[in-house]
Amino acid sequence: MASSPTTSPHATLIHSTAIVEKGVRIGPGTAIWDNVHIRHAAQIGAECIVGGKTYIAPGVRIGNRVKINAFVYVCSAVTIEDGVMVSAGVLFTNDRYPRATTPDLKRLRTSEPDEHTLATRVSLGATIGAGSRIGCGLVIGRFAMVGMGSVVTKSVPDFTLVLGAPARIVGYVCRCGHPLLRFDNGSAPNSADLKCDGCGRFYHLRGGVISEPVAKD
């Protein structure tokens, strides 16, 4: 059985079966696993892992210390910021009204980004659960968590847990990933002070918006 590549601060490891096109930038310490395909002009930061059979489209931007599991499809116009977890089988989209051809059926539409392409950003520290589908033209907020199998059609606020198809807000989560509050029946409080049982961090919920306390000098 083959062993997984091990990252280091200095080495970039690319499996012999991976396809990395010209113009791709990969940071130090990043590992690209088997049968990955990374298209031209994509950028991947330092100390990342890209799991087997994953496809990364032209021009995609991926930050540092990002973990992308196997069988992930990352289309053009997607930006993934530092510290994001993208679990196995996640699929991104970038066109709300996709067609293969022009309306007269005489010419294929280009696969390159065009006026129909809508950008999506996955913000710092967020997690996208296995098998999720991510719509286009939206933002997954900082340290947000998308539950497995969700279909995300709207932007997700910071530190927010969403679940379902279509995904709906069902709670809030800490930086460490532990739940801060769950409200499956939709009855979210408008205001509360929350403490993580996992790591002890505190958060404020005001007007339905969750934030971290500002550190005092």
JOJO-V662228 format. One record per residue. RES is the residue in one small letter. OMEGA is omega in whole degrees, -180 to 180 (999 if undefined). BURIAL is I if it has 16 or more other C-alpha atoms within 10 Angstrom, else O. Layout:
# JOJO-V662228
res;omega;burial
RES;OMEGA;BURIAL
RES;OMEGA;BURIAL
This chain:
# JOJO-V662228
res;omega;burial
m;-180;O
a;178;O
s;179;O
s;177;O
p;-180;I
t;-179;O
t;173;I
s;-180;O
p;-171;O
h;-174;O
a;170;O
t;-175;I
l;-179;I
i;-179;I
h;-176;O
s;-179;O
t;-179;O
a;175;I
i;179;I
v;-175;I
e;-180;O
k;176;O
g;177;O
v;177;I
r;-179;I
i;-176;I
g;-179;I
p;178;I
g;-179;I
t;179;I
a;178;I
i;-170;I
w;-166;I
d;175;I
n;171;I
v;174;I
h;179;I
i;-174;I
r;-175;I
h;175;I
a;174;I
a;179;I
q;178;I
i;-175;I
g;-176;I
a;172;I
e;177;I
c;170;I
i;176;I
v;-173;I
g;-174;I
g;176;I
k;178;I
t;178;I
y;178;I
i;-170;I
a;180;I
p;173;I
g;178;I
v;179;I
r;-179;I
i;-176;I
g;-177;I
n;176;I
r;175;I
v;178;I
k;178;I
i;-179;I
n;-175;I
a;172;I
f;178;I
v;177;I
y;180;I
v;-175;I
c;179;I
s;178;I
a;174;I
v;173;I
t;179;I
i;-175;I
e;-175;I
d;170;I
g;-178;I
v;173;I
m;175;I
v;-173;I
s;-173;I
a;173;I
g;178;I
v;-179;I
l;175;I
f;176;I
t;-180;I
n;-179;I
d;-179;I
r;-176;O
y;-173;O
p;171;O
r;178;O
a;-173;O
t;169;O
t;-176;O
p;180;O
d;178;O
l;-175;O
k;-176;O
r;175;O
l;170;O
r;179;O
t;174;O
s;176;O
e;177;O
p;177;I
d;-176;O
e;179;O
h;-174;O
t;-179;I
l;-175;I
a;174;I
t;178;I
r;173;I
v;-169;I
s;-175;I
l;170;I
g;-177;I
a;176;I
t;174;I
i;-174;I
g;-176;I
a;175;I
g;-180;I
s;176;I
r;-173;I
i;177;I
g;-175;I
c;179;I
g;-177;I
l;-179;I
v;168;I
i;-170;I
g;-180;I
r;177;I
f;173;I
a;179;I
m;177;I
v;-178;I
g;-175;I
m;178;I
g;-178;I
s;174;I
v;-173;I
v;-179;I
t;180;I
k;177;I
s;-178;I
v;-179;I
p;177;I
d;173;I
f;-175;I
t;177;I
l;176;I
v;-175;I
l;172;I
g;-179;I
a;-2;O
p;-177;O
a;177;I
r;-180;I
i;-179;I
v;179;I
g;179;I
y;-177;I
v;179;I
c;172;I
r;-176;I
c;178;O
g;179;I
h;178;O
p;173;I
l;-176;I
l;174;I
r;179;O
f;-175;O
d;-179;O
n;177;O
g;-177;O
s;-179;O
a;175;O
p;179;O
n;-176;O
s;179;O
a;170;O
d;-171;O
l;176;I
k;179;I
c;177;I
d;-178;O
g;-175;O
c;177;O
g;179;O
r;180;O
f;178;O
y;175;I
h;172;I
l;-178;I
r;-180;O
g;-180;O
g;-180;O
v;-178;O
i;-179;I
s;175;O
e;175;O
p;177;O
v;-180;O
a;178;O
k;179;O
d;999;O
